[in-house]
Amino acid sequence: MIRSDLPTELDAKASARQGEGMTLHLGISALPFSEAALNYVVEAEQLGIDSVWVPELWGYDALTPLGALAVKTDRITLGTGIVQIGTRSPAMLAMSAQSLQALSGGRFKLGIGTSGPQVIEGWHGVRFDRPVKRTRETIEIIRLATSGERLVYDGDIQKLPLPDSEGRALRAGAPPIDVPIYVAALGPANLRLTGELADGWIGNTFFCDTSDVFFDEISAGAAKSGRTIDDIDLTISMSCEFTDDVEEAGRRHAAGYAFTIGAMGSAKSNFYNDAFARQGFADDIAAVQQLWIDGDREAAGARVPVEIGLGTNLIGPPEEIKRRLRQYRDCGIGTVRVGPIGDTLDSQLDGLGQLMDLVREINTESDTTTESPNEGSS
């Protein structure tokens, strides 16, 4: 089972950060490709949800639905979680970002990621090469393009204008606009790049008690650009399930990871597996992956440690989920992003409302902690 206490070193960090009055934000991951799904986001906004993040796999894209949400909502932040770089030129990403930022009145956040060779080469027919370098150049070009400067860039991958061509150095035909850029990163090099260049981190496979696996690298990258990890918005994704049968739900959520471990990559290239391995699950992950490759999907699901299901999701009765939310807040997470809670719109909204109440409660605790003991005295 997952431990209910954090290691001493993390407790010290949590106490220091909690003293700064950290606020935890609640976001949702959504697939708004139907009227019902759009309504889910609209209703979530009314509940006070801070942000919605639209994924992109090998079906619907992440950008188009946000255009619809931009005109259907008023306050909620709209993010891509994530768009796959290498499938669009950096300038095209900048154009899309400028459009969505203008449509939403400044509520758009561009989440980008490299995806993996299985999708990039298999679905898009584009070579998956130098992913960290490509991420760096993409960020730098987007920032240049949206700043109003002429687009001149001499990178290892991108060269603008294209040498020995009729291309000209152009300036964006849209007004300069700020676009916050978030990077989905799991590997050490990409985590350092995130700390150095990005406005935020889109995290996965995250456990509070091994957060330093991610945070040490982000901090090292941030130091290169004169920042600290506190300058980067740290977000993580998870599922949430209110239940009294914690063990059963944890076992079920753990089994769901068999697809991620076995199919979201090849036998030699799976970024999720590498991240789990760095957090102490190397032998378990290798066994699950082999069972999946051998075609025994049921055994693969059963072999995933229940600690993975419990430790990377919010599972349990309200008090347990509140405790876990407090851990995320105290170890430095700025936003938790949850998928739909329930099968119907009513049940999903009920679950979100209950979770939002818990987030407000722990944020109130944080506000109380940071009040001056002499507040109100003359």
ZIURKA-V942252 format. One record per residue. PHI is phi as a letter, one per 30 degrees, with the letter a starting at -180 (none if undefined). OMEGA is omega as a letter, one per 20 degrees, with the letter a starting at -180 (999 if undefined). NEAR is the number of other ideal C-beta (glycine too) atoms within 10 Angstrom. Layout:
[[PHI,OMEGA,NEAR] [PHI,OMEGA,NEAR]]
This chain:
[[none,r,10] [d,r,18] [d,r,10] [c,r,9] [c,r,9] [c,r,17] [e,a,14] [e,a,8] [d,r,10] [d,r,20] [d,a,13] [d,r,11] [d,a,18] [d,a,20] [d,a,11] [d,a,11] [d,r,17] [d,r,18] [d,r,11] [d,r,12] [i,a,13] [d,r,21] [c,r,14] [c,r,20] [c,r,18] [c,r,23] [c,r,23] [b,r,27] [c,a,18] [b,r,23] [c,a,17] [d,a,22] [c,r,15] [b,r,10] [d,r,9] [d,a,10] [d,r,17] [d,r,17] [d,r,14] [e,a,21] [d,r,23] [e,r,16] [d,r,16] [d,r,25] [d,a,20] [d,r,13] [d,a,16] [j,r,15] [d,a,25] [d,a,21] [a,r,21] [b,a,26] [b,a,24] [c,a,26] [d,r,19] [b,a,21] [c,r,13] [b,r,11] [b,r,9] [d,r,14] [d,a,18] [c,a,22] [d,a,19] [e,a,14] [d,a,23] [d,r,26] [d,r,16] [d,a,16] [d,a,24] [d,a,20] [c,a,9] [c,a,14] [b,a,20] [b,a,12] [b,a,11] [d,r,24] [d,a,20] [c,a,23] [b,r,27] [c,a,28] [b,j,25] [b,r,21] [c,a,22] [d,r,23] [d,a,24] [j,r,24] [c,r,17] [b,r,18] [d,r,14] [e,r,26] [d,r,19] [d,r,12] [d,r,25] [d,r,25] [d,r,18] [d,a,23] [d,r,25] [d,a,21] [d,a,17] [d,r,23] [d,r,22] [d,a,14] [d,a,17] [c,a,20] [i,r,10] [j,a,12] [c,a,20] [c,r,26] [b,a,25] [c,r,28] [c,a,24] [b,r,29] [a,a,25] [d,a,25] [h,a,25] [a,a,19] [d,a,17] [d,a,16] [d,a,20] [d,a,20] [d,a,15] [d,a,12] [c,a,14] [c,a,15] [i,r,8] [c,a,15] [d,r,10] [c,a,18] [b,r,12] [h,a,14] [d,a,21] [d,r,16] [d,r,15] [d,r,20] [d,r,25] [e,a,19] [d,r,20] [d,r,27] [d,a,23] [d,r,15] [d,r,21] [e,a,24] [d,r,16] [d,a,19] [d,a,27] [d,a,23] [d,a,16] [j,r,12] [d,r,13] [d,a,15] [d,r,19] [b,a,11] [b,a,18] [b,a,8] [c,r,15] [d,a,10] [c,a,15] [c,r,17] [b,a,14] [b,i,21] [d,r,15] [d,a,9] [e,r,8] [h,r,6] [b,r,8] [c,a,6] [d,r,12] [b,r,8] [d,a,11] [c,r,13] [c,a,12] [e,r,19] [d,r,7] [c,r,15] [d,r,9] [e,a,12] [a,r,17] [d,r,12] [b,r,21] [d,a,17] [c,r,22] [c,a,27] [c,r,29] [d,a,26] [b,r,29] [b,a,22] [d,a,16] [e,a,19] [d,a,14] [d,r,24] [d,r,26] [d,r,21] [d,r,23] [e,r,28] [d,a,28] [d,a,19] [c,a,21] [d,r,28] [d,a,17] [a,r,21] [c,r,27] [c,a,27] [c,a,26] [a,r,19] [h,a,25] [c,r,25] [c,r,21] [e,a,22] [d,r,17] [b,a,19] [d,a,25] [d,r,15] [e,r,17] [c,a,28] [d,r,23] [d,a,15] [d,r,21] [d,r,29] [d,r,18] [d,r,15] [d,r,24] [d,a,22] [d,r,14] [d,a,12] [c,r,10] [i,a,8] [c,r,16] [b,r,11] [d,r,19] [d,r,14] [d,a,13] [c,r,25] [d,a,17] [c,a,23] [b,r,26] [b,a,22] [c,a,23] [a,r,20] [c,r,17] [b,r,23] [b,r,19] [d,a,19] [a,r,15] [c,r,9] [c,a,13] [d,a,18] [d,a,13] [d,a,12] [d,r,20] [d,r,24] [d,a,17] [d,r,16] [d,r,21] [d,r,23] [e,r,20] [d,r,14] [d,a,23] [e,r,22] [d,r,13] [d,a,20] [d,a,26] [c,a,25] [c,a,15] [d,a,17] [l,r,19] [c,a,12] [d,a,12] [c,a,6] [b,r,12] [b,a,21] [d,r,21] [d,r,17] [d,r,23] [d,r,16] [d,r,23] [d,a,26] [d,r,16] [d,r,16] [c,r,20] [j,a,14] [c,a,23] [e,a,13] [d,r,10] [d,a,17] [d,r,25] [d,r,14] [d,r,17] [d,a,28] [d,a,21] [d,r,15] [d,r,21] [d,r,21] [d,r,13] [d,r,11] [j,a,9] [c,a,15] [d,a,15] [d,r,10] [d,r,15] [d,r,24] [d,a,21] [d,a,14] [d,r,20] [d,a,26] [e,r,21] [d,r,19] [e,r,17] [d,r,26] [d,a,23] [d,a,23] [d,a,25] [c,r,23] [b,r,23] [c,a,22] [b,r,26] [k,r,21] [d,a,12] [e,a,13] [d,r,9] [d,r,17] [d,r,21] [d,r,19] [d,r,14] [d,r,23] [d,r,22] [d,r,20] [d,r,20] [e,r,23] [e,a,23] [d,r,22] [d,r,23] [j,r,23] [d,r,23] [c,a,20] [b,r,25] [c,a,24] [c,a,24] [c,r,20] [d,r,15] [e,r,21] [c,a,20] [j,a,15] [c,a,8] [c,a,10] [e,a,14] [d,a,10] [d,r,12] [d,a,19] [d,r,19] [d,r,15] [d,r,17] [d,r,23] [d,r,16] [d,r,14] [d,r,24] [d,r,16] [d,r,13] [d,r,22] [d,r,22] [d,a,13] [d,a,13] [d,r,20] [d,r,19] [d,r,10] [e,a,14] [d,r,19] [d,a,11] [d,a,9] [d,a,13] [c,r,12] [d,r,10] [d,r,7] [d,r,6] [c,a,7] [d,r,6] [j,r,7] [c,a,6] [c,999,3]]
